[in-house]
Amino acid sequence: KAIPDIENKLEHRIVHISTIDVINAIKNTINMYIPKEDFIKKTLKDNNYRTSLSKALSVFLSDRLEYIFLIFRDKNKYRYLLDVSNKNEKFFPGFPFIPLKEEEKILQQAFREKNDKVIIHKDINTIGITYYLPIIQNGQVKSVLIADFSFEALKEIKRLIGYIKKTLIFAGGIIIVLILVSGYSFYKNVVLKEKIYVDTLTGVHNRSYLENLQNSLNLNDYVILLLDVDYFKNVNDTYGHQVGDEILKNVARILKENLRGGDYIVRYGGEEFLILLKKSSDDTEGKWAVHVAEKLLQKIRSHKYRDINITASIGVNLETDESRDLNDAIKKADIALYKAKNSGRDRVEIYSSKDDKESITLAELKEIIENKKIECWYQPIINIRTIKPLYFEALARIYHKGKYLPPPKFVDLIKGTFMYSKFTKAIIEYNLQTLKKYPQLIISINMSPSDFINETTVDLLLSADKDVISRLKLEVLETEEIHNYESLKKNLNKLIEAGYQIVLDDFGAGYVDFYYITDIDAKYLKLDGSIIRQLPDSEKYYKLTKHLVSFCKDMEKIPIAEFVENEEILNALFELGIDYGQGYYFSRPLPVDEIIKKYFS
């Protein structure tokens, strides 16, 4: 579409370049011969002047420039003033000049506008290019000089334009090919590559992107935030994975809307998002980064999907300049995140080197487990009416760098690895020995569904003495999805037949419990702490707990309330008819010798 317009402009440009020297020379000659008196009268009446001017202009005549003549306007008619070529035998000064049809408008413009004009004749073989040069005297156009270049000159120009046109088309074709190749290359190397690094569910970067990013990332320019959606498994279990996916998409959208273009958002895990927040040059203490983290939590907190309240926890690493690499910086943010989750969730915690001193590496944990340097502390489940213990829940502890670490500090390191089954075996063996040593104790141990599918673990439990089995309860945790429910059900029933009592933990937080209730003979149901702790302040949770208690009693199960932390919760349990509770209000977890001293001395 552009070529005709380009061709027309190019044609006029070449015409101008090829004729301008001659035209300028003609102009200069005319200016030299402009008389003091009226130009038209002088030319018409003075034969010598006319001859002299004609002779001066005739030097420009050639095969290319065939005609030069002057015309003037007499009222509404045009007349010849001078014919330099002298090829018109009928010519004499004042003879009428009849313009061609396309010339009429050009002549009017030349007399009115006092500017040079040009016509390229494309349909006439005898004339190629015509110039119209106004001759101005005392500010008025007295005459117009007409110069006709031959058709041969125009053909030369056309031939040149043809070469240029072909060159343009050829070059244009090459450019189009290059554009297509470049476009494909861009699509292959940028668009497709970008898709590889984008999480299909949330639209943010996926974890693979970190490998590509860390080679070009200046870690000192960023603050690391690690965000985890609180109790997300409960949401999945209660409302289904489709609702869980929608919540994750909404959280990702909130992050994108409230962060800048220079920040990076990565879906780091199932419900975890990693944020690389660009540092502010005037925020040396990281206050602005913490403010951003708090703002993100507030936005998530205020957002509801199907009336589901969602909160999140964030761990912040402000000390990225002291990290060895990106993985080390993320690990430190993860330490702060665990601190936030263990401190009640829905909060921001900032990493400090003090936190790192409490953390443990996988190598250190592996050595502790293999050398069986694990012990358990015990927290009582209390009859709230008699204040006597029903049994004691075993809670794992490892001694590391002068402190006892609870499971949240280390269990996630070994989940999904062979070390986890070794850890479970070590806990079982420790408690079997404890029960043999203290015959007055009744204990429960926490086990995940995968533990009950592990035949080695089940065989270890079945090999215990009958007396020990009667005093050991097995609490089934909802810490993971069940992929082999039939094996789980079969092994749980084998353990029940052997004499073990089953306790379902975190009841009310998900729907998986109902499969256990209908298919497995569990005697106790632990009501989830996230529900119990809301009893004094939430009528909704109070009504929910009331229905859960009624359900338990209809199913002939004994409800146990977790997270009994104060007297207000205890009073609510009395009102709801719950007889058993567990929490800091009664006792913190204690070593076994302190338990014996406190409850059996």
Secondary structure, DSSP 8 states (H G I E B T S, - for coil): -HHHHHHHHHHHHHHHHHHHHHHHHHHHHHHHH--SS-HHHHHHH-HHHHHHHHHHHHTT--SSEEEEEEEEEETTEEEEEEESS---TT--TT-EE---HHHHHHHHHHHHH---EEEE-SS-SS--EEEEEEEEETTEEEEEEEEEE-HHHHHHHHHHHHHHHHHHHHHHHHHHHHHHHHHHHHIIIIIHHHHHTB-TTTSSB-THHHHHHTTT--GGGEEEEEEEETTHHHHHHHH-HHHHHHHHHHHHHHHHHHS-TTSEEEE-SSSEEEEEEE--TT-TT-HHHHHHHHHHHHHHHH-EETTEE--EEEEEE--GGG-SSHHHHHHHHHHHHHHHHHTTSSSEEE--HHHHHH---HHHHHHHHHTT-EEEEEEEEEETTTTEEEEEEEEEEEEETTEEE-GGGTHHHHTTSHHHHHHHHHHHHHHHHHHHH-TT--EEEEE-HHHHH-HHHHHHHHTS-HHHHHTEEEEE---S--S-HHHHHHHHHHHHHHT-EEEEEEETS-SHHHHHHHHS-EEEEEE-HHHHTTTTT-HHHHHHHHHHHHHHHHTT-EEEE----SHHHHHHHHHHT--EE-STTT---EEHHHHHHHHH-
